[in-house]
């Protein structure tokens, strides 16, 4: 990107964040925005620990990096995964990995960390993501393969027990227990215990982060610490789900690392702005924050992008659909399992048009569909009868009121075999289930949100074995993408005696 | 009112530096021993803490024996705090700021006055940002 465009884009971000800051009261949100504003200033003046990385990020070089010779791999990797690891460990300070759904991004990141640790047992890797869940998944995976690696997970809000042992609190608890058992001088034990227990700032977290091989935190959290000197610089920052993070969020880890590896998929969901944020963006002259994502542009332009081309999540029929619609035939199936009727489209005749003209307390239309809720209930009952015990089922919809309505109306008490998760499509990115029920919800109106290519890619690629789409065909065939999905599905018409097995 | 002075490291120091300082204060002077007992932090982090404490003249280091000790000014301040008690008119409006009969002083000007009182004629201005003082009620005969 030329420097004028970059400066203008950053100026738009700054203006947006300043206006957003003045419109919110939530302390947590304000802190996040203040950190983002700070990083924009840092980047503006190149006040970062490795300016070379920043330059490569803004203006990627035209020459592809020289791949590293990794020797043996710790994990079982396919060819494209091996290439991604070699490229990431190569001589370029910025490399990108595009990972479509189910292609083993986490496996690749874990291998990169293990390789880096083998090369240098004192290596310091910052593992970041826009969400806590993604960071937790990564840390859990890495810790499965090497017990000697020192890991710290900062601010684990989800209370995921698998990664709790890496929280600063848990690490210090173990250390103090060790001290009590191994140090014979009580005075020394008391001094250390009291000093550590009475810390009131974030210096303990920072000291542990600087002492660990792998530090996991959200991108935003990186902005909480002041990393002053090059001694404190991380050897590598790995940013997972990079395409779902905003530019200021991505910049935070980039300011404190020698080298960065960005992992994401520009074909899946971008960062989502809430309606208040959209309003602010629209009020800024010539502001393109809604339709221009710099990170997508980087994936297009960089010579150091590796495409993970084999997916292991979805059964062939679903994988083929995703490949054809969203990845131009470049994605191959790794499971190589076929089953009949893996994609089912349940058509129905709506009793009225949905959504109703009903507003929520914020004055926005409540988009839900009671016909589809009824069908979901019926489908769940059928699935429970025919599924093996422990089958995971996700019910997803693009619309939050349909999610709320489904949660309210679904009768789960009598279920014997299913684990149900009900969420929005956006909330379910990064997760997977055996069966996914996708409620399209609308029978009238705009396709802009519902059939957005990136949202649809996420919605259709969450299921391992079976995808059930519920939608009124008369309405949906007017959209080319949804029409193509219905053409690849087995169509069933819902009536009151409906059974999933029925034609 | 009889009062005594005491001090701690100021907020510019993090938890690792504070722990190292407390250990040296209690007689653990071997750098290797400190590094080994504080294994939860990396050698680099502990080395940075040593460096900061030495650069700011809180500790001094003997490279040959790989030991640390309190710097002369800090040692002198400790001795003066220990030996001396002072008569001070505490204003009523300060009483409500006292916690457990102690008043924390982090105002640089007041700290400079306290240092000058403890070690008159010695220029220790460089310690002002590194130390926070506290005034505690009670003097000779109270301990």
Interface residues (C-beta under 8 A of the other chain):
Chain A: X122 X150 X171 X172 X175 X179 X183 X187 X188 X191 X192 X195 X196 X199 X201 X203 X204 X206 X207 X208 X210 X211 X212 X231
Chain B: X11 X14 X15 X16 X18 X19 X22 X23 X26 X28 X37 X38 X39 X40 X41 X42 X44 X45 X48
